[in-house]
């Protein structure tokens, strides 16, 4: 079965003085890795030698976060038979290459792990590393590799039954062939051999996990399944412990490099305490059966953890320095080195509660000292206090809660965080009060201040979401102190302020939609108050987060409260401090689509207020103001309000006025039509004077042209246009020119002719422009005559309107749509193109 192969770097074409190639020989959280020399020549070569000739199955490369090479080539080297095992005698075969990302998307913070599956045999592995990706952090054009891992099998002589690992003839497999699958897995690679396991696990814990894994395999073969189950649970628990200890080891090393030795000492105490506590809780001696017994004692695989290393720096001198525990390798953990048991007088009580301070009769839970490893006799008063403390301990946290609150536990301790997770509301309130007091009295460095801030915000979020009003108010009080006092006292930057506000603001938005009225009001008032804090206001975080559009599936109360918050922010700040016309109107347009009428009412109220202040730009975000949109009640009400603000009459007033005008015109038309009928009757049977006919005719024409509802010349000439294949659809200029010719008389060659025309004149069969008389000059026939045949009319080539020839020049200069292109000739007064 493939496993992790041991290797050694025997050649590197270049290396940095601090990040040497020998760093690649070991895997741990403190591994710095290899870096090439500054401004070196590419490609760079690294050669690894295996302990013995092996078959390579998998190669893993963990690259640097910003010293990233563009490409890495792999070569496997082998030595011919009978040739000395030296680097010069190696013969290489190229396996291929991998390309690495420039890491820009992760902000040059994440490391890329490349895993390559191969099948090659040899003694050496050579890496050909090409030039780097260029970025602002890589000032010297270097490349770096944090770790290399090789997985494969050592090659042995074929059919060598003396090898202890050959299980093909194992008696257990012969008795139970199903067990063969436990061993004969040629392609299975254990997760414990993966590079990620060693790079993020404490080395001591990693060694213990591997021993437990071997014990588990043996237990399965011996059919001790209960024991194997306990070993599996212990391995899972130790993996979490190893990751946490690895992180603490990195923090300790950083403290040493920055010469913060107080912090390094506290981290060392925490790690030793935590390590010994885990060894004791898991009963590792019994699990590993180091005494020869087959786990005789019952093993509790889910113990309640009471002792957690406190991260506080103050009071370091009061700690009793523990003895450094022995590193756990292949020897048993001495029972005498485990955390000291309580004295005989206290043996009946739980040993986990910490000791109370002797100089104070009543000490809060989070102010107790870290218990010393040596036993300490208690006075009667301290025993009574300890009994009281035991009775007041909250219920233990679940594994899920422990993982979720691991960051807060590292800062404030398990006891205080357990109270924050308690089912008793008084414990939760007390926890927030204790955090408030600790942060107010904190005097540590800037990095510790940031850690305290993040852990406190985590607890604030839980407190804001709490259903008990007292806990909710305690969380608001803590958040107010953080944003107004703590940040300014420790001079934290805008980034920390923005993170604190963003993380807590979402919970405040959710609380603003609570069913309890006082919770809703307090949340909205605090958000408005927070937006005006001196440290928060310059970041514009509250307005920016408030105007982010919400999903339409959001509950009505939550959506309404968000709209009310935006409305209040606009009333207080206007379009500044993070509020712009675009982001506020984008939020409003999303809110108007919500299915709750209360949400839309608040949004409409805000839009109306914004239109009062900014007028026309608001309409750019709304649908067009047309008849289709005005049929929708919401848009009609908004548009009518806009018209009212602009001083325009409403649509209802316009409709009333239009109806009145139409009624008046209709009455005039009816009267004139009556007079026209009388004229026709007189023309049929009686003699009538020419001037009376012309006067009545002009009146009829005037009314028809002035009335948009007239069915004569004033109407659209589509029917006549279709019959005559004419293009334009309007005859407005012809109508206007008809008014100008109201006094015109038909042309004739003599007076006798005119008298004949008068005697034969009728209103319905004569053209008023050219005087032509025709029986086909009905209403439609006249329209066709005007468009096509009348010699007195002309169609404008620019606007396609029909105008009288005598007024064509005036039309081009004053009426035409293209009048800007024409000018008046100074000599002949004709309209000529300006060009």
For each residue, the residues with C-beta under 8 A, 3 or more apart:
1: 153 183 185 186 188 189 190
2: 57 58 151 152 153 186 187 188 189 193
3: 151 152 153 189 190 193
4: 149 150 151 193
5: 50 51 54 56 150 151 152 154
6: 50 51
7: 25 48 49 50 51 125 148 150
8: 25 48 49
9: 12 21 22 24 25 34 46 47 48 49
10: 47 48 49 87
11: 45 46 47 87
12: 9 15 21 34 44 45 46 47
13: 36 40 44 45 46
14: 36 37 40 44
15: 12 19 20 21 34 35 36 37
16: 19 20 34 35 36 37 38 142
17: 20
18: 32 35
19: 15 16 23 32 33 34 35 144
20: 15 16 17 23 34
21: 9 12 15 24 34 46
22: 9 25
23: 19 20 26 31 32 33 34
24: 9 21 33 34 46 48 145 147 148
25: 7 8 9 22
26: 23 31
27: 31 147 149 195 198 199
28: 31 198 199 203 246
29: 199 200 201 202 246 247 249 250
30: 249 250 253
31: 23 26 27 28 146 147 199
32: 18 19 23 146
33: 19 23 24 62 64 144 145 146 147
34: 9 12 15 16 19 20 21 23 24 46 144 145
35: 15 16 18 19 64 67 142 143 144
36: 13 14 15 16 40 44 129 142 143 144
37: 14 15 16 40 142
38: 16 140 141 142
39: 140 141
40: 13 14 36 37 44 141 142
41:
42: 129 130 131 143
43: 73 128 129 130 131
44: 12 13 14 36 40 128 129 143
45: 11 12 13 126 127 128 129
46: 9 11 12 13 21 24 34 126 127 129 145
47: 9 10 11 12 77 87 124 125 126 127
48: 7 8 9 10 24 124 125 126 127 148 150
49: 7 8 9 10 87 123 124
50: 5 6 7 53 54 122 123 124 125 150
51: 5 6 7 54 154
52: 123 154 155
53: 50 78 121 122 123 154 155
54: 5 50 51 121 122 123 152 153 154 155
55: 119 120 121 152 153 154 155
56: 5 59 76 118 119 120 121 122 125 150 151 152
57: 2 117 118 119 151 152 153 187 189
58: 2 115 116 117 118 149 150 151 152 189
59: 56 74 115 116 118 125 148 149 150 151
60: 113 114 115 116 147 148 149 150 151 194 195
61: 72 98 113 114 116 127 145 147 148
62: 33 111 112 113 114 145 146 147 148 149 195 199
63: 68 69 100 111 112 113 114 144 145 146
64: 33 35 67 68 111 143 144 145 146
65: 68 103 106 108 109 110 111
66: 103 108 135 137 138
67: 35 64 132 138 142 143 144
68: 63 64 65 100 101 102 103 112 132 133 143 144
69: 63 72 100 129 130 131 132 133 143
70: 99 100 130 131 132 133
71: 97 98 99 100 130
72: 61 69 97 98 100 114 127 128 129 130
73: 43 94 96 97 127 128 130
74: 59 94 95 96 97 98 116 118 125 126 127 128
75: 92 93 94 95 125 126 127 128
76: 56 92 93 95 118 120 121 122 124 125 126
77: 47 90 91 92 93 122 123 124 125 126
78: 53 90 91 93 121 122 123 124
79: 83 84 85 86 89 90 91 123
80: 83 89 91
81:
82:
83: 79 80 89
84: 79 89
85: 79 89 123
86: 79 89 90
87: 10 11 47 49 90 124
88:
89: 79 80 83 84 85 86
90: 77 78 79 86 87 122 123 124
91: 77 78 79 80
92: 75 76 77 124 126
93: 75 76 77 78 120 122
94: 73 74 75
95: 74 75 76 116 118 120
96: 73 74 116 118
97: 71 72 73 74 128
98: 61 71 72 74 114 116
99: 70 71
100: 63 68 69 70 71 72 103 112 114 133
101: 68 105 112
102: 68 133 135
103: 65 66 68 100 106 108 110 112 133 135
104: 107 108 135
105: 101
106: 65 103 109 110
107: 104
108: 65 66 103 104 135 137
109: 65 106
110: 65 103 106
111: 62 63 64 65 146
112: 62 63 68 100 101 103
113: 60 61 62 63 195 196
114: 60 61 62 63 72 98 100
115: 58 59 60
116: 58 59 60 61 74 95 96 98
117: 57 58
118: 56 57 58 59 74 76 95 96
119: 55 56 57
120: 55 56 76 93 95
121: 53 54 55 56 76 78 155
122: 50 53 54 56 76 77 78 90 93 125
123: 49 50 52 53 54 77 78 79 85 90
124: 47 48 49 50 76 77 78 87 90 92
125: 7 47 48 50 56 59 74 75 76 77 122 150
126: 45 46 47 48 74 75 76 77 92
127: 45 46 47 48 61 72 73 74 75 145 148
128: 43 44 45 72 73 74 75 97
129: 36 42 43 44 45 46 69 72 143 145
130: 42 43 69 70 71 72 73
131: 42 43 69 70 141 143
132: 67 68 69 70 138 141 142 143
133: 68 69 70 100 102 103 138
134: 138 141
135: 66 102 103 104 108 138
136:
137: 66 108
138: 66 67 132 133 134 135 141 142
139:
140: 38 39
141: 38 39 40 131 132 134 138
142: 16 35 36 37 38 40 67 132 138
143: 35 36 42 44 64 67 68 69 129 131 132
144: 19 33 34 35 36 63 64 67 68
145: 24 33 34 46 61 62 63 64 127 129 148
146: 31 32 33 62 63 64 111 199
147: 24 27 31 33 60 61 62 195 198 199
148: 7 24 48 59 60 61 62 127 145
149: 4 27 58 59 60 62 193 194 195 198
150: 4 5 7 48 50 56 58 59 60 125
151: 2 3 4 5 56 57 58 59 60 189 193
152: 2 3 5 54 55 56 57 58
153: 1 2 3 54 55 57
154: 5 51 52 53 54 55
155: 52 53 54 55 121
156: 160 163
157: 160
158:
159:
160: 156 157 163 166
161: 166 169
162:
163: 156 160 166
164:
165:
166: 160 161 163 169
167: 170 173 183 184
168: 173 184
169: 161 166 173 174
170: 167 173 174 183
171: 174 175
172: 175 176 179 221
173: 167 168 169 170 176 177 179 180 183
174: 169 170 171 177
175: 171 172
176: 172 173 179
177: 173 174 180
178: 181
179: 172 173 176 182 183 221
180: 173 177 183 184
181: 178 184 185
182: 179 185 217 220 221
183: 1 167 170 173 179 180
184: 167 168 180 181
185: 1 181 182 188
186: 1 2
187: 2 57
188: 1 2 185
189: 1 2 3 57 58 151 193 194
190: 1 3 193 194 213
191: 194 197
192: 197 206 209 210 213
193: 2 3 4 149 151 189 190 197
194: 60 149 189 190 191 197 198
195: 27 60 62 113 147 149 198 199
196: 113 199 200
197: 191 192 193 194 200 201 206
198: 27 28 147 149 194 195 201 203 206
199: 27 28 29 31 62 146 147 195 196
200: 29 196 197 242 243 246
201: 29 197 198 205 206 209 239 242 243 246
202: 29 205 206 241 242 245 246 249
203: 28 198 206 207
204: 207 208 275 327 328 329
205: 201 202 208 209 238 241 242 245
206: 192 197 198 201 202 203 209 210 242
207: 203 204 210 211 328 329
208: 204 205 211 212 238 284 328
209: 192 201 205 206 212 213 235 238 239 242
210: 192 206 207 213 214
211: 207 208 214 215 288 330
212: 208 209 215 216 231 234 235 238 287 288
213: 190 192 209 210 216 217 231 235
214: 210 211 217 218
215: 211 212 218 219 231 287 288 289
216: 212 213 219 220 228 231 232 235
217: 182 213 214 220 221
218: 214 215 221 222
219: 215 216 222 224 225 227 228 231
220: 182 216 217 223 224 225 228
221: 172 179 182 217 218
222: 218 219
223: 220
224: 219 220 227 228 294
225: 219 220 228 229
226: 229 230
227: 219 224 230 231 294 295
228: 216 219 220 224 225 231 232
229: 225 226 232 233
230: 226 227 233 234 287 295 299 301
231: 212 213 215 216 219 227 228 234 235 287
232: 216 228 229 235 236
233: 229 230 236 237 301 302
234: 212 230 231 237 238 282 284 287 301
235: 209 212 213 216 231 232 238 239
236: 232 233 239 240
237: 233 234 240 241 278 282 301
238: 205 208 209 212 234 235 241 242 278 282
239: 201 209 235 236 242 243
240: 236 237 243 244 403
241: 202 205 237 238 244 245 274 278
242: 200 201 202 205 206 209 238 239 245 246
243: 200 201 239 240 246 247
244: 240 241 247 248 274 406
245: 202 205 241 242 248 249 271 274 275
246: 28 29 200 201 202 242 243 249 250
247: 29 243 244 250 251
248: 244 245 251 252 267 270 271 274
249: 29 30 202 245 246 252 253 271
250: 29 30 246 247 253 254
251: 247 248 254 255 267
252: 248 249 255 256 263 264 267 268 271
253: 30 249 250 256 257
254: 250 251 257 258
255: 251 252 258 260 261 263 264 267
256: 252 253 259 260 261 264
257: 253 254
258: 254 255
259: 256
260: 255 256 263 264 445
261: 255 256 264 265
262: 265 266 313 316
263: 252 255 260 266 267 313 448
264: 252 255 256 260 261 267 268
265: 261 262 268 269 316
266: 262 263 269 270 311 312 313 316
267: 248 251 252 255 263 264 270 271
268: 252 264 265 271 272
269: 265 266 272 273 309 319 321 322 370
270: 248 266 267 273 274 309 310 311
271: 245 248 249 252 267 268 274 275 309
272: 268 269 275 276 322 324 325
273: 269 270 276 277 307 309 322 339 370
274: 241 244 245 248 270 271 277 278 308 309
275: 204 245 271 272 278 279 325
276: 272 273 279 280 325 337 338 339 373
277: 273 274 280 281 305 307 339
278: 237 238 241 274 275 281 282
279: 275 276 282 284 328 333 338
280: 276 277 283 338 339
281: 277 278 300 303 305
282: 234 237 238 278 279 287 299 301 303
283: 280 286 287 297 299
284: 208 234 279 287 288 328 333
285: 288 290 291 332 333 335
286: 283 289 291 293 295 296 297 299
287: 212 215 230 231 234 282 283 284 295 299
288: 211 212 215 284 285 332
289: 215 286 292 293 294 295
290: 285 331 332
291: 285 286 332
292: 289
293: 286 289 296
294: 224 227 289
295: 227 230 286 287 289 299
296: 286 293
297: 283 286
298:
299: 230 282 283 286 287 295
300: 281 303
301: 230 233 234 237 282
302: 233 399
303: 281 282 300
304: 352 396
305: 277 281 308 396 402 414
306: 350 352 353 354 414 415
307: 273 277 339 352 354 371 414
308: 274 305 409 413 414 415
309: 269 270 271 273 274 370
310: 270 370 413
311: 266 270 410 411 412 413 451
312: 266 315 413 438
313: 262 263 266 316 444 448
314: 443 444
315: 312 318 319 369
316: 262 265 266 313 319
317:
318: 315 369
319: 269 315 316 369 370 372
320: 372 373 374
321: 269
322: 269 272 273 325 372 373
323: 337 373
324: 272
325: 272 275 276 322 337
326: 331 333 334 337
327: 204
328: 204 207 208 279 284 331 333
329: 204 207
330: 211
331: 290 326 328
332: 285 288 290 291
333: 279 284 285 326 328 337 338
334: 326 337 338
335: 285 338
336:
337: 276 323 325 326 333 334
338: 276 279 280 333 334 335
339: 273 276 277 280 307 351 373
340: 372 373 374 375
341: 347 351 375
342: 345 346 347 349 351 375
343: 346 347 375 377 378
344: 347
345: 342 377 378 383
346: 342 343 349 351 378 383 386
347: 341 342 343 344
348:
349: 342 346 353 386 387 390
350: 306 353 390
351: 339 341 342 346
352: 304 306 307
353: 306 349 350 386 389 390 393
354: 306 307 368 369 370 371 415
355: 368 369 371 372 376 378 382 386
356: 360 363 368 382 385 386 389
357: 360 363 367 368 369
358: 379 382
359:
360: 356 357 363
361: 381 385
362: 385
363: 356 357 360 367 368 385
364: 367 368 434
365: 368 389 392 415 416 419 434
366: 412 413 415 416 434 438
367: 357 363 364
368: 354 355 356 357 363 364 365 415
369: 315 318 319 354 355 357
370: 269 273 309 310 319 354
371: 307 354 355
372: 319 320 322 340 355 376
373: 276 320 322 323 339 340
374: 320 340
375: 340 341 342 343
376: 355 372
377: 343 345
378: 343 345 346 355 382 383 386
379: 358 382 383
380: 383 384
381: 361 384 385
382: 355 356 358 378 379 385 386
383: 345 346 378 379 380 386 387
384: 380 381 387 388
385: 356 361 362 363 381 382 388 389
386: 346 349 353 355 356 378 382 383 389 390
387: 349 383 384 390 391
388: 384 385 391 392
389: 353 356 365 385 386 392 393
390: 349 350 353 386 387 393
391: 387 388
392: 365 388 389
393: 353 389 390 415 418
394: 418 419 421 422 423 424 427
395: 418 422 423
396: 304 305 418
397: 401 402 405 414 417 418 421
398: 401 402
399: 302 402 403
400: 403 404
401: 397 398 404 405 421
402: 305 397 398 399 405 406 409
403: 240 399 400 406
404: 400 401
405: 397 401 402 408 409 417 420 421 458
406: 244 402 403 409 410
407: 410 411 454 455 458
408: 405 411 412 417 420 455 458 459
409: 308 402 405 406 412 413 414 417
410: 311 406 407 451 455
411: 311 407 408 451 452 455
412: 311 366 408 409 416 417 434 435 438 455 459
413: 308 310 311 312 366 409 416 417
414: 305 306 307 308 397 409 417 418
415: 306 308 354 365 366 368 393 418 419
416: 365 366 412 413 419 420 431 434 435
417: 397 405 408 409 412 413 414 420 421 431 459
418: 393 394 395 396 397 414 415 421 422
419: 365 394 415 416 422 427 428 430 431 434
420: 405 408 416 417 427 428 431 432 459 462 463
421: 394 397 401 405 417 418 428 462
422: 394 395 418 419 427 428 431
423: 394 395
424: 394 427 428
425: 428 429 466 468 470 471
426: 429 430
427: 394 419 420 422 424 430 431
428: 419 420 421 422 424 425 431 432 462 463 466 468 471
429: 425 426 432 433 468 470 471 474
430: 419 426 427 433 434
431: 416 417 419 420 422 427 428 434 435 459
432: 420 428 429 435 436 459 460 463 471 474 475 477 478
433: 429 430 436 437 474
434: 364 365 366 412 416 419 430 431 437 438
435: 412 416 431 432 438 439 456 459 478
436: 432 433 439 440 474 477 478 481
437: 433 434 440 441
438: 312 366 412 434 435 441 442 452
439: 435 436 442 452 456 478 481 482 486
440: 436 437 481 485 486
441: 437 438
442: 438 439 448 449 452 486 490
443: 314
444: 313 314 448 449 452
445: 260 448 449
446: 449 450 490 491 492
447: 450 451
448: 263 313 442 444 445 451 452
449: 442 444 445 446 452 453 486 490 492
450: 446 447 453 454 492 496
451: 311 410 411 447 448 454 455
452: 411 438 439 442 444 448 449 455 456
453: 449 450 456 457 482 486 487 492 496 500
454: 407 450 451 457 458 499
455: 407 408 410 411 412 451 452 458 459
456: 435 439 452 453 459 460 478 482
457: 453 454 460 461 479 482 499 500 503 504
458: 405 407 408 454 455 461 462
459: 408 412 417 420 431 432 435 455 456 462 463 475 478
460: 432 456 457 463 464 475 478 479 482 504 507
461: 457 458 464 465 503 504 507
462: 420 421 428 458 459 465 466 475
463: 420 428 432 459 460 466 471 472 474 475 478
464: 460 461 472 475 476 479 504 507 508 511 523
465: 461 462 507 510 511
466: 425 428 462 463 471 472 475
467:
468: 425 428 429 471 472
469: 472 473 516 518 519
470: 425 429 473 474
471: 425 428 429 432 463 466 468 474 475
472: 463 464 466 468 469 475 476 511 519 522
473: 469 470 476 477 522
474: 429 432 433 436 463 470 471 477 478
475: 432 459 460 462 463 464 466 471 472 478 479
476: 464 472 473 479 480 522 526
477: 432 436 473 474 480 481
478: 432 435 436 439 456 459 460 463 474 475 481 482
479: 457 460 464 475 476 482 483 504 526 530
480: 476 477 483 484 526 529 530
481: 436 439 440 477 478 484 485 486
482: 439 453 456 457 460 478 479 485 486 487 500
483: 479 480 486 487 497 500 501 530 533 535 536
484: 480 481 487 488 533 534 535
485: 440 481 482 488 489
486: 439 440 442 449 453 481 482 483 489 490 492
487: 453 482 483 484 490 492 496 497 500 535
488: 484 485 491 534 535
489: 485 486
490: 442 446 449 486 487
491: 446 488
492: 446 449 450 453 486 487 496 497
493: 496 497
494: 497 498 538 539
495: 498 499
496: 450 453 487 492 493 499 500
497: 483 487 492 493 494 500 501 535 536 539 541
498: 494 495 501 502 539 541
499: 454 457 495 496 502 503
500: 453 457 482 483 487 496 497 503 504
501: 483 497 498 504 505 530 536 539 541 542 545
502: 498 499 505 506 541 545
503: 457 461 499 500 506
504: 457 460 461 464 479 500 501 507 508
505: 501 502 508 509 527 530 541 542 545
506: 502 503 509 510 545
507: 460 461 464 465 504 510 511
508: 464 504 505 511 512 523 526 527
509: 505 506 512 513 523 527 546 558 561 562 565
510: 465 506 507 513 514 558
511: 464 465 472 507 508 514 519 520 523
512: 508 509 520 523 524 527 558 561 562 565
513: 509 510 520 555 557 558 559 560 561 562
514: 510 511 519 520 523 557
515: 519 557
516: 469 519 520
517: 520 521
518: 469 521 522
519: 469 472 511 514 515 516 522 523
520: 511 512 513 514 516 517 523 524 557 561
521: 517 518 524 525
522: 472 473 476 518 519 525 526
523: 464 508 509 511 512 514 519 520 526 527 561
524: 512 520 521 527 528 561 564 565 568
525: 521 522 528 529
526: 476 479 480 508 522 523 529 530
527: 505 508 509 512 523 524 530 531 542 546 565
528: 524 525 531 532 565 568 569 572
529: 480 525 526 532 533
530: 479 480 483 501 505 526 527 533 536 542
531: 527 528 536 537 542 543 569 572 573 577
532: 528 529 536 537 572
533: 483 484 529 530 536 537
534: 484 488 537
535: 483 484 487 488 497 538 539
536: 483 497 501 530 531 532 533 539 541 542
537: 531 532 533 534 540 577
538: 494 535
539: 494 497 498 501 535 536
540: 537 543 544 577 578
541: 497 498 501 502 505 536 544 545 578
542: 501 505 527 530 531 536 545 546 569 578
543: 531 540 546 547 569 573 577 578 579
544: 540 541 547 548 578 583
545: 501 502 505 506 541 542 548
546: 509 527 542 543 562 565 566 569
547: 543 544 566 578 579 583 584 586 587
548: 544 545 587
549: 586 587 590 591
550: 554 558 559 562 590 591
551: 554
552: 590 593 594 595
553:
554: 550 551 558 559 562 594
555: 513 558 559
556: 559 560 594 596 598 599
557: 513 514 515 520 560 561
558: 509 510 512 513 550 554 555 561 562
559: 513 550 554 555 556 562 563 591 594 596 599
560: 513 556 557 563 564 596 598 599 602
561: 509 512 513 520 523 524 557 558 564 565
562: 509 512 513 546 550 554 558 559 565 566 591
563: 559 560 566 567 591 599 602 603 606
564: 524 560 561 567 568 602
565: 509 512 524 527 528 546 561 562 568 569
566: 546 547 562 563 569 570 584 587 606
567: 563 564 570 571 602 605 606 609
568: 524 528 564 565 571 572
569: 528 531 542 543 546 565 566 572 573 579
570: 566 567 573 574 575 579 584 606 609 610
571: 567 568 609
572: 528 531 532 568 569
573: 531 543 569 570 576 577 578 579
574: 570 579 613
575: 570 579 580 581 584 614
576: 573 579
577: 531 537 540 543 573
578: 540 541 542 543 544 547 573
579: 543 547 569 570 573 574 575 576 583 584
580: 575 583 584
581: 575 584 585 610 614 617 618
582: 585 586
583: 544 547 579 580 586 587
584: 547 566 570 575 579 580 581 587 588 606 610
585: 581 582 588 589 607 610 618 621
586: 547 549 582 583 589 590 621
587: 547 548 549 566 583 584 590 591
588: 584 585 591 592 603 606 607 621
589: 585 586 592 593 621 622
590: 549 550 552 586 587 593 594
591: 549 550 559 562 563 587 588 594 599 600 602 603
592: 588 589 600 603 604 634
593: 552 589 590
594: 552 554 556 559 590 591 599 600
595: 552
596: 556 559 560 599 600
597: 600 601
598: 556 560 601 602
599: 556 559 560 563 591 594 596 602 603
600: 591 592 594 596 597 603 604 634
601: 597 598 604 605
602: 560 563 564 567 591 598 599 605 606
603: 563 588 591 592 599 600 606 607
604: 592 600 601 607 608 634 637 638
605: 567 601 602 608 609
606: 563 566 567 570 584 588 602 603 609 610
607: 585 588 603 604 610 611 618 638
608: 604 605 611 612 638 641
609: 567 570 571 605 606 612 613
610: 570 581 584 585 606 607 613 614 618
611: 607 608 614 615 618 641 642 645
612: 608 609 615 645
613: 574 609 610
614: 575 581 610 611 617 618
615: 611 612 618 645 646
616: 619 620
617: 581 614 620
618: 581 585 607 610 611 614 615 621 622
619: 616 622 625 642
620: 616 617
621: 585 586 588 589 618
622: 589 618 619 625 635 638
623: 629 635
624: 629
625: 619 622 629 630 639 642
626: 629 630
627: 630 631
628: 631
629: 623 624 625 626 632 635 636 639
630: 625 626 627 635 636 639 651
631: 627 628 636
632: 629 635 636
633: 636 637
634: 592 600 604 637 638
635: 622 623 629 630 632 638 639
636: 629 630 631 632 633 639 640
637: 604 633 634 640 641
638: 604 607 608 622 634 635 641 642
639: 625 629 630 635 636 642 643
640: 636 637 643 644 650 651
641: 608 611 637 638 644 645
642: 611 619 625 638 639 645 646
643: 639 640 646 648 649 650 651
644: 640 641 647 648 650
645: 611 612 615 641 642
646: 615 642 643
647: 644
648: 643 644
649: 643 653 654 657
650: 640 643 644 653 654
651: 630 640 643 654 655
652: 655 656
653: 649 650 656 657
654: 649 650 651 657 658
655: 651 652 658 659
656: 652 653 659 660
657: 649 653 654 660 661
658: 654 655 661 662
659: 655 656 662 663
660: 656 657 663 664
661: 657 658 664 665
662: 658 659 665 666 709
663: 659 660 666 667
664: 660 661 667 668
665: 661 662 668 669 703 706 707 709
666: 662 663 669 670 709
667: 663 664 670 671
668: 664 665 671 672 703 707
669: 665 666 672 673 703 707 710
670: 666 667 673 674
671: 667 668 674 675
672: 668 669 675 676 699 700 703
673: 669 670 676 677 700
674: 670 671 677 678
675: 671 672 678 679 696 699
676: 672 673 679 680 696 700 763
677: 673 674 680 681
678: 674 675 681 682
679: 675 676 682 683 688 692 693 696 763
680: 676 677 683 684 763
681: 677 678 684 685
682: 678 679 685 686 688
683: 679 680 686 688 693 762
684: 680 681
685: 681 682
686: 682 683
687:
688: 679 682 683 692 693
689: 692 693
690: 693 694 758 761
691: 694 695
692: 679 688 689 695 696
693: 679 683 688 689 690 696 697 761 763
694: 690 691 697 698 743 745
695: 691 692 698 699
696: 675 676 679 692 693 699 700
697: 693 694 700 701 763 768
698: 694 695 701 702 742 743
699: 672 675 695 696 702 703
700: 672 673 676 696 697 703 704 763
701: 697 698 704 705 713 738 739 742 768
702: 698 699 705 706 739 742
703: 665 668 669 672 699 700 706 707 710
704: 700 701 707 710 712 713 714
705: 701 702 710 713 714 735 736 738 739
706: 665 702 703 714
707: 665 668 669 703 704 710 714
708: 714
709: 662 665 666
710: 669 703 704 705 707 713 714 715
711: 715 779
712: 704 715 779
713: 701 704 705 710 731 734 735 738 782 783
714: 704 705 706 707 708 710 735
715: 710 711 712
716: 729 730
717: 720 721 726 729 730 731 783 787
718: 721 722 729
719: 722 723 780 783
720: 717 723 724 726 780 783 784 787
721: 717 718 724 725 726 727 728 729 783 787
722: 718 719 725
723: 719 720 780 784
724: 720 721 784 787 788
725: 721 722
726: 717 720 721 787 788
727: 721 800
728: 721 731 787 795 800 801 802
729: 716 717 718 721
730: 716 717 801
731: 713 717 728 734 735 783 786 787 801 802
732: 735 736 801
733: 736 737 796 801 802 803 804 811 815
734: 713 731 737 738 786 793 802 803 804
735: 705 713 714 731 732 738 739
736: 705 732 733 739 740
737: 733 734 740 741 769 793 803 804 807
738: 701 705 713 734 735 741 742 768 769
739: 701 702 705 735 736 742
740: 736 737 804 807
741: 737 738 744 768 769 804
742: 698 701 702 738 739
743: 694 698
744: 741 768 769 771
745: 694 754 771
746: 754 757 761 766 771 773
747: 770 771
748: 751 753 754 757 771
749: 753
750: 753 754
751: 748 754 755
752: 755 756
753: 748 749 750 756 757
754: 745 746 748 750 751 757 758
755: 751 752 758 759
756: 752 753 759 760
757: 746 748 753 754 760 761 771 773
758: 690 754 755 761
759: 755 756
760: 756 757 773
761: 690 693 746 757 758 766 773
762: 683 765 766
763: 676 679 680 693 697 700 766
764: 777 778
765: 762 773 774 775 776 777 778
766: 746 761 762 763 771 772 773 774 777
767: 770 771 772 773 774 777 782 785 786 790
768: 697 701 738 741 744 771
769: 737 738 741 744 786 790 792 793 804
770: 747 767 790 791 792
771: 744 745 746 747 748 757 766 767 768
772: 766 767 777 785 790
773: 746 757 760 761 765 766 767 777
774: 765 766 767 777 781 785
775: 765
776: 765 781
777: 764 765 766 767 772 773 774 781 782 785
778: 764 765 781 782
779: 711 712 782 783
780: 719 720 723 783 784
781: 774 776 777 778 784 785
782: 713 767 777 778 779 785 786
783: 713 717 719 720 721 731 779 780 786 787
784: 720 723 724 780 781 787 788 789
785: 767 772 774 777 781 782 788 789 790
786: 731 734 767 769 782 783 790 793 802
787: 717 720 721 724 726 728 731 783 784 795 802
788: 724 726 784 785
789: 784 785
790: 767 769 770 772 785 786 793
791: 770
792: 769 770 804 805 806
793: 734 737 769 786 790 802 803 804 805
794: 802 803 804 805 808
795: 728 787 800 801 802 803
796: 733 799 800 801 802 803 808 811 812 816
797: 800
798: 812 816 817 818 821
799: 796 816 817 818
800: 727 728 795 796 797
801: 728 730 731 732 733 795 796 811 816
802: 728 731 733 734 786 787 793 794 795 796
803: 733 734 737 793 794 795 796 807 808 811 815
804: 733 734 737 740 741 769 792 793 794 807 808
805: 792 793 794 808
806: 792
807: 737 740 803 804 810 811
808: 794 796 803 804 805 811 812 831
809: 812 813 829 830 831
810: 807 813 814 815
811: 733 796 801 803 807 808 814 815 816
812: 796 798 808 809 815 816 818 819 822 831
813: 809 810 816 819 822 823 824 831
814: 810 811 819
815: 733 803 810 811 812 819
816: 796 798 799 801 811 812 813 819 822
817: 798 799
818: 798 799 812 821 822
819: 812 813 814 815 816 822
820:
821: 798 818 833 834 835
822: 812 813 816 818 819 831 832 833 834
823: 813 831 832 833 834
824: 813 829 830 831 832
825: 828 829 830 831 832
826: 829
827:
828: 825
829: 809 824 825 826
830: 809 824 825
831: 808 809 812 813 822 823 824 825
832: 822 823 824 825
833: 821 822 823
834: 821 822 823
835: 821
